[in-house]
Amino acid sequence: MPGLIERYRDRLPVTERTPVVTLDEGSTPLLPARRISALVGADVYLKYEGANPTGSFKDRGMTVAVSKALEDGATAAVCASTGNTSASAAAYCGRAGIRLAVVLPEGAIARGKLAQAQICGARVVAVQGDFDEALRLVRELVERRPLALLNSVNPHRLEGQKTAAFEVLEQLGGTPDWVALPVGNGGNISAYWKGFRESGVAPRMLAGQAEGAAPLVTGRPVPSPHTVATAIRIGNPARLDEASAAVRDSGGAVRALPDDRILSAYRLLAQEEGVFCEPASATSVAALIEAVADGLVTRGSTVVCVLTGHGLKDPDIAGAEGAEIVRCPPDVESLEQLALGGEPVHA
């Protein structure tokens, strides 16, 4: 399957002169979630963006942003990141031959994401502060040096990310009633809304945030944001106004979830649907469950929950939340008891 620039060239800001930098991103699955559908009484689908080349939705925006940077003659780029942007930017800049520096909040990046940026050859800089501080410094740096800025403040990022909305409409064969997304920096929900409006449709947007990092709820920046969902641990979103507008203009809503509900949805997705996503991704499902419980999302609605990243982005959380590892002596009787627990097994 060709990458999304070739698939949607007439709807993206590219020309014949644009050198396309692609890893054949996009075309991610839209999976029916039968057990979650039964649980909430709605027709639920999972847009699994973890199937992109670097394991997150960021690849959609990065293929356009890096292609345009290369067209403009860039030889070096920079980004601030909670992890997924750095992984994606490192891969695409590596493919384009562009030097990249990624600026991360020290000690706050999931191990899987950090490893991707490192192995792809980016210069990794850990800032003593949170993501908001890292982004502030990167924006100041770009004013001092001729660097391509690859954060979602770059409009080309949103252009690429809006293609996920096109795919949802194609795969579903119609317009969902609701689209639920985790919201951190606000770029993705803004991009989906842009894609839907360009397609002439207007599903209601449900924004899921962590209670410790919920500026869409408070309407103002959150100092010292905190949540286990590192990808959305952002207190001052660069796209706060656009994200708020997407919710408001669509007649949507915001739900702020405590970490225990995010992790409950995280386990539910893996154990009941077989879909392994990173914790932040599960915020979309947690938000849906709450919105159904409080009567906002009515039974029988068609809902798309966007899962933004693969579970291996954060292997430490997976290990902590997953099944216990049981030690076994080297004999079959012990194995039989420990593995099967005395339960009958039928062929």
Secondary structure, DSSP 8 states (H G I E B T S, - for coil): ---HHHHTGGGSS--TTS----S------EEE-HHHHHHHTSEEEEEEGGGSTTSBTHHHHHHHHHHHHHHTT--EEEEE-SSHHHHHHHHHHHHHT-EEEEEEETT-S-HHHHHHHHHTT-EEEEESS-HHHHHHHHHHHHHHS--EE-STTSHHHHHHHTHHHHHHHHHHTS--SEEEEE-SSSHHHHHHHHHHHHTT---EEEEEEETTB-HHHHSS--SS---S-GGG--SS-TTHHHHHHHHHHTT-EEEEE-HHHHHHHHHHHHHHH---B-GGGGHHHHHHHHHHHTTSS-TT-EEEEEE-BBGGG-HHHHHHHS-------SSHHHHHHHHHTT-----
